[in-house]
Amino acid sequence: MKAVRVNRAGGNFEVVDSPTQEPSPGFVRIKIQACGVCHSDMFTKEGVFPGIVYPRSPGHEIAGVIDSVGADTDPWKVGDRVGVGWHGGHCRRCESCRRGDFTTCAKLQIPGISYDGGYAEYVNVPFEALAHIPAGLTPEEAAPLMCAGVTTFNALRNSGVGPGDLVAIQGIGGLGHLGVQFAAKSGFETVAIGRGADKKSLALQLGAHAYIDSAVQDVAKELSGMGGAKTILVTAPDAKAIGALVDGLGVNGKLVIVGASGDPFAVSSFQLIGARKSIVGWPSGTSKDSEDTLKFAAATGVRPMIEIFPLERAADGYDRMMTGKVRFRSVLKM
């Protein structure tokens, strides 16, 4: 098979020929049809994540078809359309796993980090990482939903909001353009927050009921004037802006952060205490959460906006993503 690998931390992508492997017990082999390019692929490319063994193929937004199964993988079978996301397997033994919270497994396996990922024509994965892809989605559409999709969908549905509640999506990018769609299709009063008037038409096209331009408007004041947001989903964290966003929450409002950044932000206790506001982070989700995301997207018309690259041009797709030029997800097509 062809695979794109990084031979060392900070190294360049290289296209190589590599032998395929028969799946071990508990594993299946997937013939990959598409793989999304995520900002977290930087962990492998630059060696930021601890414990990565090189050479390594990145990629944890995988869509394809099972072409071989190992023992003890029922009910999965050859020919099943499947996706694999950030949750690429769990240990079954740690405290989180014993409580059924597999996303926070102490030894969580991540495709492209723990083992070779989707920048290749084939990949072997544990069967517990698999999510069925419904017929209504193409592989290219399904792939980004395995990380960007499940992250935004799962964060919203676990934030305590219900139909009719005011929900704001901060950032109209790789995560945010999906968050707006999921929020609107879920029946939330959806407000998109972006920087610049040029993003307004897209936000409304994606389903937002209103748009706030953070370049010229006071976001917290605008949200407060609407009654205060039940949830603000932060997809493009700006340390200077996050503290102010808290003031746009209503009583019992929740600021949910899904866009990762190492920059600290300032929030005072006074901003939180009076109206019982809270700030939480949310990771991706299990394979079953991904399956729920795919089903919802197929049924409601939620789709990622993508740019497609052949596997051999993985470096171009990665560069478009890292420089913020892609609109809005790079996808490798095999």
Sequence and secondary structure as in RCSB ss.txt:
>XXXX:A:sequence
MKAVRVNRAGGNFEVVDSPTQEPSPGFVRIKIQACGVCHSDMFTKEGVFPGIVYPRSPGHEIAGVIDSVGADTDP
WKVGDRVGVGWHGGHCRRCESCRRGDFTTCAKLQIPGISYDGGYAEYVNVPFEALAHIPAGLTPEEAAPLMCAGV
TTFNALRNSGVGPGDLVAIQGIGGLGHLGVQFAAKSGFETVAIGRGADKKSLALQLGAHAYIDSAVQDVAKELSG
MGGAKTILVTAPDAKAIGALVDGLGVNGKLVIVGASGDPFAVSSFQLIGARKSIVGWPSGTSKDSEDTLKFAAAT
GVRPMIEIFPLERAADGYDRMMTGKVRFRSVLKM
>XXXX:A:secstr
 EEEEESSTT  EEEEE       TTEEEEEEEEEEE GGGHHHHHT STT  SSB    EEEEEEEEE SS TT
  TT EEEE S     S SHHHHTT GGG TT   BTTTB  SSBSEEEEEGGG EE  TTS HHHHHHIIIIIH
HHHHHHHTTT  TT EEEEE  STTHHHHHHHHHHTT EEEEEESSGGGHHHHHHHT SEEEETTTS HHHHHHH
TT EEEEEESS  HHHHHHHGGGEEEEEEEEE S  S      HHHHHTTT EEEE     HHHHHHHHHHHHHH
T    EEEEEGGGHHHHHHHHHTT SSSEEEEE 
